[in-house]
Amino acid sequence: MTTQLIEARSGKITPEMEISAKREHVHPNFIKQGILDGSIVITKNNSHSIDGLAIGQGLKIKVNANVGSSRDDHDLQNELDKVRTAVSAGADAIMDLSTGGDLKLIRSTIMSECSVPIGTVPIYQVAAEGLAADKHLLDITAEDLFYAIEDHAKDGVDFITVHCGITRESIKRLNDEGRLLDIVSRGGSIHAKMIEYHGEENPLYSRYDEMLEIAREYDMTLSLGDGLRPGCLADASDRAQVQETVILGELADRARNAGVQVMIEGPGHMPLDQIESNMKLQKRLCNNAPFYVLGPLVTDVAPGYDHITSAIGGAIAARAGADFLCYVTPAEHLRLPTVDDVRQGVIATRIAAHAADVAKGIPGARDWDDKMAIARKSLDWKAQCDLAIDPETARKRRAETSPEDDNVCTMCAALCSIKTGSESMAKKT
């Protein structure tokens, strides 16, 4: 089978490129050229019946929502409700991070009911199934990992996170420098422990070409995971993070050479003043590969509000070069998110993404805001709610209090500046 990258190299414009170009208001050749130079990917497994999602330079910032069970909470129906809520709220992709219950059933059910690309982290399945069988994490073998990767590919998963940059060299950098919060990535911590225990290289690094063969067969995009991402402000931009990014950049080149689409994952927790330089450094080290970031969260002290700390960092990151934002919910660091948490996380991240789109001059982005301004000037409350990024909440807030004059709201009431200003301008003309 072929991949979008291989097709682009042969000069072809695929149906997925055509669809993506129409959605993005660009020419199909723009999408094809981005795929050729590695700055754009289209996440779509050859066996998954979806349109595909274009992510990368010059395109609208995309938003991912994580769902998935845990060992302590593995209600399939609840996870499906989260998926539906995320998609209805505007998520462009879903990642199933399940670690409890029947993982294959959860994954296949989510895929059958979801119209957007699906991503996974295969090592979660390996670790969870091993623990369920009373196996120690350190009993995980390379064969277990590659079996899971191929299993996910066969199931139609569109992109997978693989922690290939956790190597003996990057772990040495981490240990030599020291960290306040060490490793906060689940996949990263498992790989680091395996390296320490066995004294052998990470098989996803040493046998990387085998993974490329699987990814190429199914056109499954590789999302090279940031297993050493900073988990607190104190660890941001340290040697371990940068060393891992250097390795991921080299692996991204190898993936492209093999005809495999690839994107790079990034931080994490990071002070505001470091975000722009980190985005530019990643783009430089990884030859402009699409950058997929979690946040970044700009402060460590807001549990319960980390959808806000994440959206602040996400807007700055996207403006500076990030292409794909992974949402963070109010439940981050505290518990498995609820359906409402998922909705709040998606909306907050979409706000960040849209703000960056406007600042970057993405075609059509400002038009939305201009339409809202026209509706406000006209005191057209129905249009304002319809145009809102979250129409349901806008209508709810509007209906909670009733002004005497239906043309205004209860904030300014008779002193409505827009109404007064319009009347004043009308008299002048």
C-alpha positions as CSV (number, residue, x, y, z in Angstrom):
1,M,0.0,0.0,0.0
2,T,1.0,3.6,-0.4
3,T,1.1,6.8,1.7
4,Q,0.2,10.4,1.2
5,L,3.9,11.2,1.1
6,I,4.7,8.6,-1.5
7,E,1.8,9.7,-3.6
8,A,3.0,13.3,-3.4
9,R,6.4,12.3,-4.6
10,S,4.9,10.7,-7.7
11,G,3.2,14.0,-8.4
12,K,-0.3,12.9,-7.5
13,I,-2.9,15.0,-5.7
14,T,-5.0,12.5,-3.6
15,P,-8.6,12.9,-2.7
16,E,-7.5,13.6,0.8
17,M,-5.4,16.5,-0.4
18,E,-8.3,17.8,-2.4
19,I,-10.6,17.7,0.6
20,S,-8.1,19.2,2.9
21,A,-7.4,22.1,0.5
22,K,-11.1,22.9,0.3
23,R,-11.4,23.0,4.1
24,E,-8.3,25.1,4.5
25,H,-9.1,27.6,1.6
26,V,-5.8,26.8,-0.1
27,H,-4.8,25.2,-3.4
28,P,-4.3,21.4,-3.4
29,N,-0.7,22.0,-4.6
30,F,-0.1,23.8,-1.3
31,I,-1.1,20.7,0.6
32,K,0.9,18.4,-1.7
33,Q,4.0,20.6,-1.4
34,G,3.7,20.7,2.4
35,I,3.5,16.9,2.5
36,L,6.6,16.7,0.3
37,D,8.7,18.9,2.5
38,G,7.4,17.4,5.7
39,S,5.7,20.6,7.0
40,I,2.2,19.1,6.6
41,V,0.8,15.6,7.3
42,I,-2.6,14.2,6.6
43,T,-3.6,11.8,9.4
44,K,-5.6,9.0,7.8
45,N,-4.9,5.3,8.0
46,N,-5.4,3.6,4.7
47,S,-8.1,1.4,6.2
48,H,-10.0,4.1,8.1
49,S,-13.0,5.5,6.3
50,I,-12.6,9.2,7.1
51,D,-11.6,12.2,5.1
52,G,-8.3,12.7,6.9
53,L,-7.0,15.7,8.8
54,A,-4.3,18.1,7.4
55,I,-2.0,19.4,10.1
56,G,0.9,21.8,9.6
57,Q,2.4,25.0,8.4
58,G,0.0,27.5,6.8
59,L,-3.1,25.7,7.9
60,K,-5.6,26.2,10.7
61,I,-4.4,25.1,14.1
62,K,-6.0,21.8,15.0
63,V,-7.3,20.6,18.4
64,N,-7.0,17.1,19.9
65,A,-9.1,15.8,22.8
66,N,-7.8,12.9,24.9
67,V,-10.3,10.3,26.2
68,G,-9.8,6.9,27.6
69,S,-10.4,4.6,30.6
70,S,-8.2,3.8,33.5
71,R,-7.8,0.8,35.7
72,D,-10.0,2.5,38.3
73,D,-12.6,3.8,35.9
74,H,-13.3,1.9,32.7
75,D,-16.9,2.6,31.8
76,L,-17.1,2.3,28.0
77,Q,-20.3,4.2,27.6
78,N,-18.8,7.1,29.6
79,E,-15.9,7.2,27.2
80,L,-18.2,7.2,24.2
81,D,-20.1,10.1,25.7
82,K,-16.8,12.0,26.0
83,V,-15.9,11.3,22.4
84,R,-19.3,12.5,21.2
85,T,-19.0,15.6,23.4
86,A,-15.5,16.4,22.2
87,V,-16.5,16.1,18.5
88,S,-19.6,18.1,18.9
89,A,-17.6,20.8,20.7
90,G,-15.3,21.0,17.7
91,A,-12.3,18.7,18.4
92,D,-10.5,17.8,15.2
93,A,-9.0,14.5,16.5
94,I,-9.4,12.1,19.4
95,M,-6.7,10.2,21.2
96,D,-7.8,7.0,23.0
97,L,-5.4,6.7,26.0
98,S,-7.2,3.8,27.7
99,T,-5.4,1.8,30.3
100,G,-8.2,-0.1,31.9
101,G,-10.9,-2.6,30.8
102,D,-11.1,-4.3,27.4
103,L,-8.8,-2.0,25.5
104,K,-9.3,-3.5,22.1
105,L,-13.1,-3.3,22.5
106,I,-12.9,0.3,23.7
107,R,-10.7,1.3,20.8
108,S,-12.8,-0.4,18.1
109,T,-16.0,1.0,19.5
110,I,-14.6,4.5,19.6
111,M,-13.4,4.2,16.1
112,S,-16.7,2.9,14.8
113,E,-18.6,5.9,16.3
114,C,-16.1,8.7,15.6
115,S,-15.8,10.7,12.4
116,V,-12.5,12.3,13.1
117,P,-9.0,10.8,13.1
118,I,-8.0,8.6,16.1
119,G,-4.7,8.4,17.8
120,T,-3.4,6.0,20.4
121,V,-0.3,5.2,22.5
122,P,0.4,1.5,21.9
123,I,2.7,1.1,24.9
124,Y,-0.3,1.8,27.2
125,Q,-2.0,-1.3,25.9
126,V,1.2,-3.4,26.4
127,A,1.7,-2.1,30.0
128,A,-2.0,-2.3,31.0
129,E,-2.5,-5.8,29.6
130,G,0.7,-6.9,31.3
131,L,-0.4,-5.6,34.7
132,A,-3.8,-7.2,34.2
133,A,-2.0,-10.5,33.7
134,D,0.1,-9.9,36.8
135,K,3.2,-9.3,34.8
136,H,5.8,-6.8,35.9
137,L,6.3,-3.7,33.7
138,L,9.9,-4.7,33.2
139,D,8.8,-7.9,31.5
140,I,7.7,-5.9,28.5
141,T,9.6,-7.1,25.4
142,A,10.3,-5.5,22.1
143,E,8.0,-8.1,20.5
144,D,5.2,-7.0,22.7
145,L,5.6,-3.4,21.6
146,F,5.8,-4.1,17.9
147,Y,2.8,-6.5,18.1
148,A,0.8,-3.7,19.7
149,I,1.9,-1.2,17.1
150,E,0.9,-3.4,14.3
151,D,-2.4,-4.3,16.0
152,H,-3.3,-0.6,16.2
153,A,-2.3,-0.1,12.6
154,K,-4.5,-3.0,11.5
155,D,-7.4,-1.6,13.5
156,G,-7.2,1.6,11.5
157,V,-5.6,4.0,14.0
158,D,-4.5,7.1,12.2
159,F,-1.6,8.3,14.3
160,I,0.3,6.8,17.2
161,T,2.5,8.3,19.9
162,V,5.8,6.5,20.1
163,H,8.5,7.4,22.6
164,C,11.5,6.8,20.4
165,G,13.6,9.7,21.8
166,I,13.9,8.0,25.2
167,T,17.4,6.6,24.7
168,R,20.4,5.7,26.8
169,E,21.9,9.0,25.8
170,S,18.9,11.2,26.6
171,I,18.4,9.4,29.9
172,K,22.1,10.1,30.8
173,R,21.5,13.8,30.0
174,L,18.5,13.8,32.4
175,N,20.4,12.0,35.2
176,D,23.5,14.2,34.8
177,E,21.6,17.5,35.0
178,G,18.9,16.5,37.5
179,R,15.3,17.6,37.6
180,L,12.8,18.8,40.1
181,L,10.0,16.6,38.8
182,D,11.9,14.0,36.7
183,I,9.8,12.2,34.1
184,V,6.0,13.0,33.9
185,S,5.2,11.1,30.7
186,R,3.7,7.6,31.3
187,G,5.2,6.2,28.2
188,G,8.5,8.0,28.8
189,S,8.8,6.6,32.3
190,I,8.1,3.0,31.2
191,H,10.8,3.2,28.5
192,A,13.3,4.8,30.9
193,K,12.7,2.1,33.4
194,M,13.2,-0.6,30.8
195,I,16.5,1.0,29.7
196,E,17.7,1.2,33.3
197,Y,16.7,-2.3,34.2
198,H,17.8,-4.2,31.1
199,G,20.8,-2.0,30.3
200,E,19.7,-2.1,26.6
201,E,18.7,0.5,24.2
202,N,15.0,1.5,23.7
203,P,13.7,-1.0,21.0
204,L,11.7,1.8,19.4
205,Y,15.0,3.5,18.7
206,S,17.2,0.6,18.0
207,R,14.6,-1.1,15.7
208,Y,13.1,2.1,14.4
209,D,13.1,0.9,10.8
210,E,10.8,-2.0,11.7
211,M,8.3,0.5,12.9
212,L,8.6,2.5,9.8
213,E,7.7,-0.5,7.7
214,I,4.5,-0.9,9.7
215,A,3.6,2.8,9.5
216,R,4.3,2.9,5.8
217,E,2.1,-0.2,5.0
218,Y,-0.9,1.5,6.7
219,D,0.0,5.2,6.2
220,M,-0.2,5.6,9.9
221,T,1.4,8.9,10.9
222,L,4.0,8.7,13.6
223,S,3.8,11.2,16.4
224,L,7.2,11.1,18.0
225,G,6.5,11.5,21.7
226,D,8.1,13.9,24.1
227,G,8.8,11.4,26.9
228,L,11.1,13.9,28.5
229,R,8.8,16.9,28.3
230,P,9.0,19.2,31.3
231,G,6.3,18.6,33.9
232,C,6.9,21.8,35.8
233,L,8.3,25.3,35.1
234,A,11.6,24.5,36.8
235,D,12.4,21.7,34.3
236,A,11.5,23.6,31.1
237,S,14.1,23.9,28.3
238,D,16.6,21.7,30.1
239,R,19.2,19.5,28.5
240,A,17.1,16.4,28.6
241,Q,14.2,18.1,26.7
242,V,16.5,19.6,24.1
243,Q,18.5,16.3,23.7
244,E,15.3,14.4,23.0
245,T,14.2,16.9,20.5
246,V,17.5,16.6,18.6
247,I,17.0,12.8,18.5
248,L,13.4,13.2,17.3
249,G,14.5,15.6,14.5
250,E,16.9,12.9,13.2
251,L,14.2,10.2,13.4
252,A,11.8,12.5,11.6
253,D,14.2,12.7,8.7
254,R,14.5,8.9,8.6
255,A,10.7,8.6,8.6
256,R,10.3,11.0,5.6
257,N,13.0,9.2,3.7
258,A,11.0,6.0,4.2
259,G,7.8,7.6,2.9
260,V,6.3,7.8,6.4
261,Q,4.5,10.9,7.6
262,V,5.7,12.3,11.0
263,M,5.0,15.0,13.5
264,I,6.8,15.9,16.7
265,E,5.4,16.3,20.2
266,G,6.4,19.0,22.6
267,P,6.1,20.5,26.1
268,G,4.6,20.4,28.7
269,H,4.9,23.0,31.4
270,M,6.8,26.1,30.4
271,P,7.1,29.8,31.5
272,L,5.5,32.3,29.0
273,D,8.9,33.8,28.1
274,Q,10.3,30.5,26.9
275,I,7.5,29.3,24.6
276,E,8.3,31.2,21.4
277,S,12.0,30.2,21.5
278,N,11.1,26.6,22.1
279,M,8.7,26.5,19.1
280,K,11.3,28.0,16.9
281,L,14.0,25.6,18.1
282,Q,11.8,22.6,17.5
283,K,11.0,23.7,14.0
284,R,14.7,24.2,13.3
285,L,15.8,20.9,14.8
286,C,13.0,18.9,13.2
287,N,13.1,20.5,9.7
288,N,9.7,22.2,10.2
289,A,7.8,19.0,11.0
290,P,4.3,19.7,12.4
291,F,4.5,20.4,16.1
292,Y,2.0,18.8,18.5
293,V,2.0,20.4,22.0
294,L,0.3,19.7,25.3
295,G,-0.4,23.2,26.5
296,P,2.1,24.4,27.3
297,L,0.9,25.1,30.8
298,V,2.3,28.4,31.9
299,T,2.0,28.0,35.7
300,D,2.0,25.0,38.0
301,V,-0.3,26.4,40.7
302,A,-3.8,26.2,39.1
303,P,-5.1,22.7,39.5
304,G,-8.8,22.8,38.6
305,Y,-8.2,25.6,36.1
306,D,-5.5,24.0,33.9
307,H,-7.7,24.3,30.8
308,I,-7.0,28.0,31.2
309,T,-3.2,27.8,31.9
310,S,-3.0,25.5,28.9
311,A,-5.0,27.8,26.6
312,I,-2.8,30.7,27.5
313,G,0.3,28.8,26.5
314,G,-1.4,27.2,23.6
315,A,-2.2,30.5,22.0
316,I,1.4,31.7,22.3
317,A,2.8,28.4,21.1
318,A,0.4,28.2,18.0
319,R,1.3,31.8,17.1
320,A,5.0,30.9,17.3
321,G,4.8,27.8,15.2
322,A,2.9,24.9,16.9
323,D,0.4,23.3,14.6
324,F,-1.6,20.9,16.7
325,L,-2.8,21.6,20.3
326,C,-3.7,18.8,22.7
327,Y,-6.4,20.0,25.0
328,V,-6.1,20.1,28.8
329,T,-9.2,19.8,31.0
330,P,-10.0,21.3,34.4
331,A,-9.4,17.8,35.8
332,E,-5.7,17.7,34.7
333,H,-3.4,16.5,37.6
334,L,-6.5,15.7,39.7
335,R,-8.6,12.8,38.2
336,L,-10.0,11.3,35.1
337,P,-12.0,14.0,33.3
338,T,-15.8,14.0,33.2
339,V,-17.9,14.7,30.1
340,D,-18.2,18.4,31.2
341,D,-14.5,18.6,31.7
342,V,-14.0,17.4,28.2
343,R,-16.3,20.0,26.8
344,Q,-14.6,22.8,28.7
345,G,-11.1,21.6,27.6
346,V,-12.1,21.5,23.9
347,I,-13.6,24.9,24.0
348,A,-10.7,26.5,25.8
349,T,-8.2,25.0,23.4
350,R,-10.3,26.0,20.4
351,I,-10.3,29.6,21.6
352,A,-6.5,29.4,21.8
353,A,-6.2,27.9,18.3
354,H,-8.5,30.5,16.8
355,A,-6.7,33.4,18.4
356,A,-3.5,32.1,16.9
357,D,-5.2,31.6,13.5
358,V,-6.3,35.2,13.5
359,A,-2.8,36.5,14.5
360,K,-1.2,34.4,11.8
361,G,-3.6,35.6,9.1
362,I,-4.9,32.1,8.2
363,P,-7.4,32.4,5.4
364,G,-10.9,33.0,6.6
365,A,-10.0,33.2,10.4
366,R,-10.8,36.9,10.9
367,D,-14.0,36.6,8.9
368,W,-15.7,34.8,11.8
369,D,-14.8,37.6,14.2
370,D,-15.9,40.3,11.8
371,K,-19.3,38.6,11.5
372,M,-19.6,38.6,15.3
373,A,-18.8,42.4,15.3
374,I,-21.5,43.1,12.8
375,A,-24.0,41.0,14.8
376,R,-23.1,43.0,18.0
377,K,-23.4,46.3,16.2
378,S,-26.9,45.2,15.0
379,L,-27.8,44.0,18.6
380,D,-28.7,40.7,16.8
381,W,-28.6,38.4,19.8
382,K,-29.6,35.3,17.9
383,A,-26.7,35.8,15.4
384,Q,-24.3,36.5,18.3
385,C,-25.2,33.2,19.9
386,D,-25.1,31.3,16.6
387,L,-21.7,32.6,15.8
388,A,-20.3,31.9,19.3
389,I,-17.5,29.3,19.6
390,D,-19.8,27.6,22.1
391,P,-23.4,28.5,21.1
392,E,-25.0,26.4,23.8
393,T,-23.3,28.3,26.6
394,A,-23.9,31.7,24.9
395,R,-27.6,31.0,24.7
396,K,-27.7,29.7,28.2
397,R,-26.0,32.8,29.6
398,R,-28.2,35.1,27.6
399,A,-31.4,33.4,28.8
400,E,-30.4,33.5,32.5
401,T,-31.5,37.1,33.0
402,S,-34.1,39.2,31.2
403,P,-33.5,42.9,30.4
404,E,-36.4,45.3,30.2
405,D,-35.3,46.1,26.7
406,D,-34.7,42.9,24.7
407,N,-32.3,44.8,22.4
408,V,-29.7,45.1,25.2
409,C,-28.3,42.8,28.0
410,T,-28.4,43.2,31.8
411,M,-24.8,44.3,32.0
412,C,-25.3,47.8,30.7
413,A,-29.1,47.8,30.3
414,A,-30.3,51.3,29.4
415,L,-26.7,52.5,29.2
416,C,-25.8,50.1,26.4
417,S,-22.9,51.7,24.6
418,I,-23.6,50.1,21.3
419,K,-27.2,51.2,21.2
420,T,-26.4,54.7,22.4
421,G,-23.5,55.0,20.0
422,S,-25.6,53.8,17.1
423,E,-28.3,56.4,17.9
424,S,-25.7,59.1,18.1
425,M,-24.1,58.2,14.8
426,A,-27.6,58.1,13.1
427,K,-28.3,61.6,14.2
428,K,-25.0,62.9,12.8
429,T,-25.8,61.4,9.4
